[in-house]
Amino acid sequence: MNSFKKVTEDMDIPRLSPKEAIILQLLIAQGEMYGLELVNAAPDKIKRGTVYVTLGRMADKGYVESRQVPGEEGTGGLPRRLFQATGYGARVLHAWELADSTLAFGVVP
């Protein structure tokens, strides 16, 4: 095993998939959003069938949190869940964006 791989495994660096990064970017820019609002905001990158699975995984990691809001009165609507980025999620996204830009330009801080 090379030394870099060993160091990164020991550091327990938070993982962030491209889809998770897009969701965090949207939540940070827009504030609280429903899952389907996220899909509508990036339909070519976030699919209806995976958004809630991804949000659940992100909640488990501490990147997002949610709250339940009642459905609209008179429509018989079910309660819905609003999602927002956590401070930790914003820091993870910032760190990944910084690393990406640093590696893209070959700059080592």
C-alpha positions, 0 to 999 in steps of 0.5 A: 500500500502506498503511503498516500493511500494509507494516510488518507484512510487513517484521516477518515476524509468525508466522502462527497459524490457529485450528486451530493455536491450538487444538492449541497450547492442548491441547498446553500444557494436556495435555503430549504427545499423539498426533494422534488424542488431539487429535482426540478432545479437540476433535472439533468443531474438529480433524478426523482427516483434517487433524490430521497435515497441520496438525501437520506444518505446525506442526513446519515452523514450529517450533511443535511437535516430536515423538518416535516411540514404539514400538507396544504390545508384543504388539499388532503396533502400528506406532510412533506419534508423540507431539507437544508444543508448543515454547517458541517455539510457546507464545510465538507462541500467547501473543502471538496471545492477547494481541493478540486480547484487546487488540483485543477490548477496544480497549486499546492498550498 
